[in-house]
């Protein structure tokens, strides 16, 4: 699990009701910045649309890498780079723990 913190960038997948608010190509994520952490799986976001405009979204589900994707929009995920970095850190931590 990646711990959410304020200022981190995530991908936001709009719900069908967001279509008028966030113009984008269907199925493509929008950039979003975590503005408040409610829990490890619930955050507030500043979502940036394809035109560079921003809007807030409250109480958005943050899907962790080891969790199942909900399938419908209105959620956010970590970017692939962040997931890769977290995996590398986990391997390094295991190696350090084994050598201690």
Residue pairs with C-beta under 8 A, 6 or more apart in sequence:
1 40
1 64
1 65
1 66
2 64
2 65
2 78
2 82
2 83
2 86
3 40
4 34
4 37
4 40
4 43
4 62
5 34
5 37
6 34
6 35
6 36
6 37
7 33
7 34
8 33
8 34
8 82
9 31
9 32
9 33
9 34
9 79
9 82
10 32
10 33
10 34
10 43
10 45
10 62
10 76
10 77
10 78
10 79
11 29
11 30
11 31
11 32
11 76
11 77
11 78
11 79
12 22
12 29
12 30
12 31
12 32
12 45
12 47
12 57
12 60
12 75
12 76
13 27
13 29
13 30
13 73
13 74
13 75
13 76
13 77
14 21
14 22
14 24
14 30
14 47
14 73
14 74
15 72
15 73
15 74
16 72
16 73
17 74
18 73
18 74
21 49
21 55
22 30
22 47
22 49
22 50
22 55
23 49
23 50
23 51
24 30
24 49
24 50
25 50
29 77
30 47
30 48
30 49
30 50
31 47
31 48
32 45
32 46
32 47
32 48
32 57
32 76
33 45
33 46
33 48
34 43
34 44
34 45
35 43
35 44
35 45
35 46
35 56
36 43
36 44
37 43
38 44
38 59
40 62
40 64
41 61
41 62
41 63
41 64
41 67
42 59
42 60
42 61
42 62
43 60
43 62
43 76
44 56
44 57
44 58
44 59
44 60
45 56
45 57
45 60
45 76
46 54
46 55
46 56
47 54
47 55
47 56
47 57
48 54
49 55
60 74
60 75
60 76
61 70
61 74
61 75
61 76
62 75
62 76
62 77
63 69
63 70
63 75
63 76
63 77
64 78
65 78
65 83
65 86
69 75
69 77
78 86
